[in-house]
Amino acid sequence: MESALWIILAGTLVATSCGILGCFLILRKMAMVGDAISHAVLPGIVIAFLISGSRDSVTMLIGAGLIGILTTFLIEFFHKKGKLQTDASIGVTFTWLFAIGVIMITAFAGQVDLDQDCVLYGEIAYVPIDLWITDGGTVMGPRVVYIAGTVLVLNILFVSIFYKELFLTTFDPAFASAIGISTALWHYLLMGAVSVTTVASFESVGAILVVALLVAPPATAYLLTHKLKQMILISVILGVLISISGYFIALLFDGSIAGAMAIAAGFFFALSYLFSPQNGILIKKKIDMVEA
């Protein structure tokens, strides 16, 4: 039971962080940036390991975070300067950087105790045994809970304090520029937050689940409301429900917990797509039949 609580708590913390930032990604039509970052940071992780000789999470986070920010810069550079569409810029950047990371791991395979599967596809089921133990031998609990909790607090502070700037640069970048708010600065700050959140999460809960949590809850909330604050709140609530229901689905079928959580995210989206009061397909058909 204790292990289940730790797994659900870890999933909830990650889902909440991803949901808060994912709302802005959905509205900016950059939903797949999280997927790009989760793959593109691989060379940063390898470089951090080669420099430090350690698999310490903080070292990995710094290395991956820097490459994550570089990824967002390159995506924007190719989009603005190279005149590429955003999706093309994302595809070119993350495949190139990911390939570099794979080659680096292959080249240093004999010296580096690191592999891309471990880095990219962490297993949330291992959360209860990945413990933070102090030098005095005190067991503080799962390490990922502290990391994910810290990232969540930082994301909440970031969005709360700078809500006006994020709101304006998301919905009306021309007006934001006219009143002196730098759209480029806030774009990179948001992408930096996404980079840190993605990197801090995927080693423990898995890259696929992180991408699912960045996209599915905000997309579901988008179908349910047209108000940003409500969208963020609904995304957070959905993140909690996805973590709880996903765990018990995995328990029922003896399957992957991360996979089950991603399936739960898809299930909630499907319900919203069909039955949303404002945008639901079945609701719209019913209204059209009544009006006819």
Summary of the structure (lengths in Angstrom):
residues: 292
radius of gyration: 19.8
end to end distance: 54.3
largest distance: 74.1
contacts: 1014
relative contact order: 0.16
helix: 80%
strand: 2%
